[in-house]
Amino acid sequence: MNTSRRVFVARLAGIAVFDPIGDRVGWARDVVITIALHGRPKAIGLVVEVPGKRRVFLPFTRVVSVEAGQIVSTGLVNMRRFEQRANETLVVGELLDRRITLRDGTPAVIEDVALEAHIAPRGDWEVTQLFVRPSSGARGLGRRRGDAELVDVSAVPDLASQAGLAGVGQLMASWGDIKPADMADLLHDMPKGRRLDVATALDDDRLADVMQELGDDDRLEIIEHIGRARAADVLEAMEPDDATDLISELPEPEAAILLALMQPEEAQDVRRLLAYGENTAGGLMTTEPVVLPPETPIAQALAAVRREDLSPALASMVFVTRPPSETPTGRLVGVAHIQRLLREPPHQPIGSVVDTDVEPLSPDDPLGRVTRLMATYNLIALPVIDQDRRLLGAVSADDVLDHLLPDDWRSGDDDVTDLSLGPGGEVDDAGQIGHTT
């Protein structure tokens, strides 16, 4: 291992990781350290993002060199998803931009962390220095606000305790406009305390988007933490089918309390969906597809599917019904495909281009029939109607995939590829284990 110079973590983030023969393994995203009560923090490995946006753990014992803008590994990379342990700290995710107090009382912000490796006997890496910038109110010998400097890590007393301070705002700011699914991945990888802090700091709409991408265990943990009043607000902001899935996981008394706290219209949608079986069209559907009457101009229909909160699957078609247009609607006339609408004059009514050949679903239809009809018609959404042909909702392909994939598919463990679909739509799959050092 090359130990000729110090390595700064901020410069490591984003550089390529290669195996010995020059093939790129992925990109370095963070450094994992352990902070003890005595002695310098130990750097135990890297978080590496491999193709598929999965993050894995690469121990420093398997790093050959860190130089010239690249990291070279031994080629033996454990592809299990990285899961942070309670005694581990992520430098980029948790230390950088963290406010600390130096030993002389100076308040400062950590801007970078320096690592150094021992030549012998094992090539261990340690955190030796911190690049800090005194913050407002800084005082100390010769220090002025804005004068950044390198200090020995021992200049920060009880770094382990200070590393647990807030800093959630800086962390979220560094994420920018990250997609909800990617934010859910980051939250899942965090220690429980950090995950709950970040979830609490998100606004209701953003938290609702992220909750829809999280697994059941993480969602239940957050719902229990944020309190009933806010939990009801977040459930209202979620898609009705996702809110229903979450409420169905709660004990009945708690579910009843949250439903009572929700706005009546939002709670009514959830109660309707709770009446259907989990693996039926009714249990899969959303009650908020795009529904318009047949006299609606095509231009207005195209504007309706431009809504940012609409999934691509539901934006693929407009469901044409007689009034009323709120589910359960008037009689279903048919569906208008967006591809067809784009080819027609904007002033033409959507009723003139409606497709009446798409076979609708009954709310009690099993998952198997849903998938067969989607495959038959090459569609990514299907209408669900009652016995009077009133539109109850729509099933989209993303909701079907949620039920076809294993329960822990959001964990990103791509090692499991053997999925078997039983008669009722159940998927059998293996569990997941954490990383090893």
TISE-951151 format. One record per residue (C-alpha): x, y, z. Coordinates in steps of 0.02 Angstrom, whole numbers, plus 50000, padded with zeros to 5 digits. Example, Ala and Ser with C-alpha at 12.3 -4.5 7.8 and 13.67 -1.06 7.14 Angstrom:
2
506154977550390
506844994750357
# end
This chain:
437
500005000050000
500655017349954
500925027550114
501965041750045
500725055450083
499165060350176
497465057650099
496035070050122
494325062250124
493425076150029
494605072949883
494275054249889
492395055849869
491915052649689
493555045649624
493575029049532
493995012349614
494884999549504
495374981449521
497194976149490
496944973249303
496224990649275
494354987049270
493314999949360
492394992849510
491445008649557
491655025549639
492185030249816
490755038849908
491285039350090
492535033350220
492005022950370
492885026650535
492725020950714
492975033550854
493615027051021
493685036051188
495575035651181
496775036451035
496505042150858
494975036850758
495295021850646
494815022150462
494215004550424
493625005650244
492745014250101
490935014950046
490995011349860
489555014049740
489515000049611
488414999049454
486574998949499
486845012749629
487164999649762
488405004449898
489604991049961
490994990650089
492834989650040
493994987050190
495644996450185
496494979550204
495954976450024
496584993149958
498224991949862
498515010549830
497725027749843
498575039349720
498435049149557
496565051649573
496155033249586
495995019149712
496605001649670
495904986649763
496434968549770
494924964249663
494074954749805
492564965949835
491124959549941
489564964249841
488384963549990
487544980050022
488414991250149
487484993050313
488205005050439
488474998250614
488145007550775
489985010550813
490395017150639
490405035050576
490335040850395
491565055050366
490675063350219
488925059750279
489155063550464
490775072950501
491015085550361
490135102250394
489905096950574
490045110550707
491295106350843
492215114950985
494115114450990
495055111251151
495405129951175
493535133751162
493515139450982
491905134850889
492315128050717
491655118250569
492505102550501
492865105050315
493965090050283
494775075250368
496555069050340
496985050450342
498705042750359
499255024650346
500545015350449
501875006650346
501914991850465
501354979850524
499604979450445
499424995550347
498095002450465
497365019650424
497045032950555
496205049950561
497665061350605
497105079150567
495555089550538
495425104250420
494315116350516
493665133950494
493245144250649
491405149050649
490505164550712
491035169650885
492705160850865
494005165550993
495725159051019
497555163651000
497735173150837
496175165450760
494955175450656
493325169950583
493625162050413
495445157150440
495465138550401
496865127850472
497425110050499
497335104250678
497805087750756
496305076850792
496765077750976
496305096350970
494475091050973
494055083951144
492785069951146
492585069250957
491475053950978
490205064251073
490335079450960
490135068450806
488385064450867
487815082650866
486565089450742
487095094050566
485605086750478
485315103150385
487035102850306
486835084450261
485165087350173
485845102650084
487245092050013
485945080049940
485185093849832
483735087749723
484085069349753
482655058049700
481545050849839
482075033049797
483925037549816
483585046949977
482675031550042
484235021250006
485315033550104
484105033550250
484045014650254
485945013850268
486025025950416
486055021250600
484325022050677
484605038350772
485285047350620
483885040650509
482555047150628
483395064150642
483425066350453
481635060150433
481035072350566
481905086850477
481065083550309
479465093050268
477855082950258
477785081750068
479605076650051
479465064050192
477895056750112
478835054449947
480275045750036
479135034950144
478355027949985
480075021249936
480585013950104
480324996250167
479004992350298
480194991550446
480945008750412
479235016550379
478485009850539
479995015750638
479795033450570
477905034050593
478095029050775
479445042150801
478645057750726
477065057350830
475255054350784
474785072050728
476215073350605
476025055050553
474235058950499
474845073850396
476175063150311
474915049350274
473775062350192
475215067650079
475585049750025
474725041049880
473165032349948
473795014849904
475475017949990
474615025450142
473485010150147
474964998250141
475765007350287
474195008450394
473844989950366
475504986150451
475014995250610
474054987750756
472194990450731
471975002750878
473415013650815
472775012850635
471055018550694
471795033450787
472795039250635
471305037350519
470275048050639
471625061550636
471705062150445
470605073450340
468955064350308
469165063650118
470925056550129
470425044150264
468925038550161
470065033250016
471155023150133
469665014750216
469005009650045
470665001649999
470824992850166
469254983050124
470154973549984
471404959449996
473244963949983
473534953849823
471964959149731
471674972849604
470744982749737
472184981149858
473434986449725
472495001049648
472645019649679
471045029749692
471815045149610
472125041649424
471825055249293
469935054949262
469075066649137
467375067149050
467305063048863
466985081048807
468665086948879
469805094548744
471405084848709
472435100148757
471665100048931
471965081348948
473805083448905
473945097249034
473185085749165
474515072249143
475935084949162
475695085449350
477365083049438
476615071849572
475955059549443
476945043549415
477465039649234
476345024249236
474775034049283
475255047949162
475195035549018
473305036648999
471745046349043
470235036949109
468675043449024
467065042249125
465355050049142
465205062549286
465655062849426
467535062149396
468015058049575
468145039449614
466995030349620
466525039349459
465125038249336
465115024349207
466805020649127
466825024948942
468605019148905
470395025148911
471325038148808
473165034048777
474355048748786
475285042948630
473655043948532
473205060948606
474865068148548
474405064048368
472705072548370
472155091048358
472185099648530
470375105648515
469675088148481
468745079948628
469555064848707
467935055048688
468275054148501
469895044348525
469415033548672
469975015248675
468535004048728
469434987548699
470464987648860
469714974748977
469454982249150
469814973649314
468644969249455
469264974249629
469294956049681
470354950149533
471954941649593
473704948049556
473944934649423
472514941349317
473174959049335
474864954149266
474084943849124
473004958349066
474454970549072
475474958648965
474024955448846
473714973848810
475524979748832
474934992748959
475694999549118
474025004349198
472294996449200
470585002549260
469694994449407
467784995249402
466324989349506
464814979349444
464004995449378
465584999849277
465985014349392
467865017649399
468545013649572
470375016649533
471825010749428
473214998049450
474925003549386
476434993049342
477495000349482
476224994449612
476214977149533
478114976349541
478064981149725
477084965249757
478024953949637
479754958349703
480364951549872
479914961250028
481694968050047
481934973149864
482214991249918
483794985750009
484614984349838
485314966949861
485454961449679
486264944849724
484534936849733
483794933949561
482744918149583
480984924449612
479524912349606
477744918349593
476474907049677
474634905349633
474154919549750
475544931049692
476754927849837
478614929449804
479874918349890
481584925849919
483114924450030
483554936850165
485004948850172
486534950250283
487664965050321
489434968850272
490964961250351
492604969350391
# end
